[in-house]
Amino acid sequence: MKFSIQSILGLVGLASANPHIHDPHHWHPPGPGDFRGPCPMMNTLANHNFLPHDGRNLTRAVVVDALKSGLNFNASLASLMFDMAIVANPQENATYFTLDHLNRHNVLEHDASLSRADAFAGSNHIFNATVFAQTRAFWTSPTVTPEMLANSKLARQIVSRAFNPTYTFTQSTEQFSLGEVAAPIIAFGDLETGQVERELVEYFFENERLPTELGWTAKADAITQEDVLRISGMISAATNLITDAPTETGATHARRGDLHAGLRV
Ligand code: HEM
């Protein structure tokens, strides 16, 4: 086959006009037969081929590599996450899981998610715009804080407990959930302040796509277990609804003996 100079230059031009041609991690939505689950990030990593695009056969090596190359998680954190996830496969001594396994209700998947309906109300794993609208209503400025994320978590739990008679949220769900609510900060935000740009988070949830075209890049320093614990701790602290008394009123005295004193004597 003969190539003219023009055709070669044309190909180069095409490649530079379409940088995705050579990008193995160019985003593709799931096709028929591809598994996806309730985790927007695992879905995203599969959509970008950091995980197998079909969402199957997620072994430790595959998960560790995907979290490293997609998000710069260090190997020990990624390996720990695999250990926590493997229970999703109902098979004994399993060495892999699939994105579909993650849908099993009350194994890892739980009620009051930020972007999915409760299993009682419908699909527990497909992105739900109505549920996500409830969540994002609490992200009240272009820079989302741990407090706003905590508000959305609490709100989703209250709506769920009010309207889902099967509402379940155990102590271990709480730990898992704190990590999930911290996750947007961990992936896209500032690990010192705990703040994250709202548009990056919304783009990620709504498209199950890394917000590269909005200027995001993976962190230069590898993300560690300590980072995750610190940011989850920020979310946990921000779920506390008790404030200090306003200093100007000096209303710090203990109230005793009336209904407003509650159980305190
Ligand atoms: C081994 C790796 C991972 C596994 C097995 C996993 C699994 C899950 C599961 C089962 C859920 C559903 C919980 C629910 O019912 O709401 C979930 C939610 C979530 N995950 Fe992951 N995940 C992994 C890694 C990550 C990473 C690396 C991030 C981002 C840094 C992430 C971000 C999220 C977020 C934001 C949610 C909450 C979704 C919502 O509430 O609607 N996950 N994950």
Boltz pocket constraint, residues with backbone or C-beta under 6 A from the ligand:
constraints:
  - pocket:
      binder: B
      contacts: [[A, 38], [A, 39], [A, 40], [A, 41], [A, 42], [A, 63], [A, 67], [A, 71], [A, 78], [A, 81], [A, 82], [A, 85], [A, 102], [A, 108], [A, 109], [A, 110], [A, 111], [A, 112], [A, 113], [A, 114], [A, 115], [A, 116], [A, 124], [A, 179], [A, 180], [A, 181], [A, 183], [A, 184], [A, 186], [A, 187]]
      max_distance: 6.0
